[in-house]
Amino acid sequence: MTDARPLRVLAMEVGPLAENTYIVGHVASGTAVVIDPGDEADEILGQLAGRGWTLDKILLTHGHFDHVGAVAALKERTGASVHIHPDDVEQMRTAGRQGAMFGLHVPAPPPPDVLVREGDTVSLGDAAFRVLHTPGHTPGHVTYLCGNLAFVGDLIFEGSIGRTDLPGGSLDELLRAVREKIFTLPGETILFPGHGPATTVGDEMRGNPFFRGEDAGG
C-alpha cells in the first residue's frame, strides 16, 4: 500500500490478464475511488469494507475489457458514479465482445455517469484528480493525476509502453502523450500502470527504451 496522506493507495492484481486495479482512499472522509476495476468485484468490495471506506466513484483510464470487468457489479452494489472519456465509451460498451475473443465472460458495464475530458477534476474528499487526455493506446485513454500520484492505465509501463496495434491505437499519439503529459511532470511523480509494477517519471525518462536519455521534469 502506498501512503500519500491524505490519500492511501492499494494496488490489486486482478483477472486472467493480471490487470492492476487501484483503490484510493481518502483517510479523513472515509471515501474512496476505484480506478480500472478489471475483475474480482467481491475482493474489491472486501478490501473497501475492511478499511471502512465507502466507494464514491469508479474512474476508468480506458474502456478495454480487462479494465472494466467489475464495473457493473460495483455500480450495482454501491451506486458509485462511473467516469470515462467520451472517446472510449464505445470501447467500454463492447467490453463483453472483447472478452469473448479471449474466451472470457465480461459482464456488460453500465453506461457512464460522467464524461471526463482534458483538464477536468474529479474530487475525493478535499483532494482532486486532474484528468489528462493521453490517447494512443485507445482514443479516449486518460491519466488521473493527484499530487505526485499518476494513474496511467496502459499508456506507459516500467520499461515499456502500451500496445498501439489494437483498434483506435496510434503509436505517434501515445509517444506524444507521454512526452507532453507525463514527462512534463516532476521526476519523482509515481506512475501506477495498468499492468506490472509502479515506476516514476524520472526512472522512465532515464531507462525506458522508447524514451531513453530524455531529461526528467522539474
ABEGO torsion letter per residue (X at the ends): XBBBOABBBBBBBBEAAGBBBBBBBBAAAGBBBBBGBABGAAAAAAAAAAAGBBBABBBBABABAAAAAAAAAAAAAAGBBBBBBAAAAAAAAAAAAAAAAAGBBBBBBBBBABBBBBGBBBBBEABBBBBBBBBGABAABBBBBBEABBBAEAABBBGBBBBAABBGBBAAAAAAAAAAAAAABBAABBBBBABEBBBBAAAAAAABAAABGBBBBX
